[in-house]
């Protein structure tokens, strides 16, 4: 029997824990690192201004994400895609999933 391409338990973990933390880090980088106004980040991400505020105050997406080079590059690509509204540089959930799988496999 072939090994499945996706593992639902990994996807569930990703959706519950990793994505909110990465979104919080993305918001932090855009607002504090690049100086983008919170209202602009809200508009571009399609989430409320209150959600942006909660990400920045760590009421949402709290907790540490593993800061590997792959995760940092993924966040940079995500920020670029959001700010430039370019579909060609967009990332997918599967991109993030594969990136986190690499981290779990490394010693």
N, C-alpha and C positions, 0 to 999 in steps of 0.2 A: 504494500500500500504506500502511495506517495505521501510524503510529509506535506501538510497544508501550507499554503503560502502565508496565511495569516493565522495568528493565534488570538482568539477572542479575549482571552484573559489579559494579554499584553495590550490589546486595543482598549479594553476597559480601564486598565491602569493608566494608559496614556490620556484618555478622555477625562478621567477623574482627577489625576494628580499632575501630570506633566504639562498638558496644554494650558491650564489656568496659570501655572507658574511661568511658563514661557510667555503667555500673553501679558502677565504683569511685568516681566522683564522687558518685553517689547515696548510697552507703554512707558516704562521708566526711561528706557534709552531714547525714545522719541521726544519725550517732554524734557527730561533733564540733560540728556546727552546732546540732542540736536536742537533743542530750544523751540520745538513745535508747540503751539498753543494746545491746551487740553481740549478745547472745543474742536480744533482741527483734527486731532487724533480721534476724538469721538466720531466725527463725521466720516473720516476715512475708514475706521474699523467697523462702523455701523453699530456702535454701542452707545449707551447713554453717557452724558457728561458725568453723572453720579458714579457710574461704573468706573470711569477713568480715575476719578478721585479715590474710589475704593481700592483700585489697583495700586495707586501711588502711596496710599497710607497702609498698604499691606492688609487691608480688611478682606480683600479678595486675592486669590492666587498666592497666599502666603506660603512660605516654606522655601527651602533651597532647591535649586535645580543644579544638576551636575554641570560644572563649567568646563566642558571639554572643548577642544578646538572645533570639533564637528558641530556642537550645539551653538557655539559662538558664531560660526559661519552661517548656520541655519537662521539664527536671529538677525544677522546682518542682511541676509537675502530677504527675509520677511520684511524688515524695516524698509529696505530699498523698494520692494514691491508695493508696499503700502504708500510710501511717499511719492513714488513715481507712477503709480497706478498702471503698471506694466504687467500684463498677463504673462508675458514671456519670462519674467523673472519670478513669477509666483511660485510658491511652494505648496505642497499638498500634505494632508495628514499622513499619507504613506511615506513621504520624505522624512517627516519628523519621526515617525515610527521606526523606519529603517535606521535612522541616526541613533535613536535610543537603544535599538537592538545591538548595534555595534558596540556601544558603551558597555552593555551588560556582558557581551562575549569577551571583551578584552580583560586581561588578568589584573 
